[in-house]
C-alpha cells in the first residue's frame, strides 16, 4: 500500500471519527458544536491532496455551498437544527459532485429510519426500558424525547460515503 493511499485512508478514518463524535453529541445533548464542522473543513485539503483519484475541489465547494443554502432554508422552516445544516454541508464537501446524490440519499434513508423508530412508541419504550436496564441512561433519554438526532443520520450517510471513497481510492491505485 502506497504512502499516499495510506494518508488518504487516514483522512477518511478521521472524517468518520468526527461524524461519529458529532452524532454522539447530538444524541446526548441534541446539539452539534461548530468545532466538528470546522474540523471537517480543515481536514478536506488533506483529503483532496492525498486522493489517488480525481477530486474536484472547486465543484465540491459549489456542492457544499448549495447544501449549506438548502440546510439553512430547512433550518429556517424548523425542519432541522443549525448544527445539522452545518455538519451536513461540511460532510458534503467530501462527497463532491460525483457522490452527493448517494450521500444525501443514504442520509435521508437513515433519517427516515430514525423517524419511523420514533413513531413506533411501543418499540421506543421497550428499547428505552432495555437501555435503562443496562445502565445507558443517555440513550434511554434520547429515545424518550420527541426530538430527532439527525446527526446520527448524517453520520450514517458519512459512513457510507467513507466506504465508497475508500473503494474508489483503492481502485485508483
Rosetta blueprint (number, residue, H / E / L):
1 X L
2 X L
3 X H
4 X H
5 X H
6 X H
7 X H
8 X H
9 X H
10 X H
11 X H
12 X H
13 X H
14 X H
15 X H
16 X H
17 X H
18 X H
19 X H
20 X H
21 X H
22 X H
23 X H
24 X H
25 X H
26 X H
27 X H
28 X H
29 X H
30 X L
31 X L
32 X L
33 X L
34 X H
35 X H
36 X H
37 X H
38 X H
39 X H
40 X H
41 X H
42 X H
43 X H
44 X H
45 X H
46 X H
47 X H
48 X H
49 X H
50 X H
51 X L
52 X L
53 X L
54 X L
55 X L
56 X L
57 X H
58 X H
59 X H
60 X H
61 X H
62 X H
63 X H
64 X H
65 X H
66 X H
67 X H
68 X H
69 X H
70 X H
71 X H
72 X H
73 X H
74 X H
75 X H
76 X H
77 X L
78 X L
79 X L
80 X L
81 X L
82 X H
83 X H
84 X H
85 X H
86 X H
87 X H
88 X H
89 X H
90 X H
91 X H
92 X H
93 X H
94 X H
95 X H
96 X H
97 X H
98 X H
99 X H
100 X H
101 X H
102 X H
103 X H
104 X H
105 X H
106 X H
107 X H
108 X H
109 X H
110 X H
111 X H
112 X H
113 X H
114 X H
115 X H
116 X H
117 X H
118 X H
119 X H
120 X L
121 X H
122 X H
123 X H
124 X H
125 X H
126 X H
127 X H
128 X H
129 X H
130 X H
131 X H
132 X H
133 X H
134 X L
135 X L
136 X L
137 X H
138 X H
139 X H
140 X H
141 X H
142 X H
143 X H
144 X H
145 X L
146 X L
147 X L
148 X L
149 X L
150 X H
151 X H
152 X H
153 X H
154 X H
155 X H
156 X H
157 X H
158 X H
159 X H
160 X H
161 X H
162 X H
163 X H
164 X H
165 X H
166 X H
167 X H
168 X H
169 X H
170 X H
171 X H
172 X H
173 X L
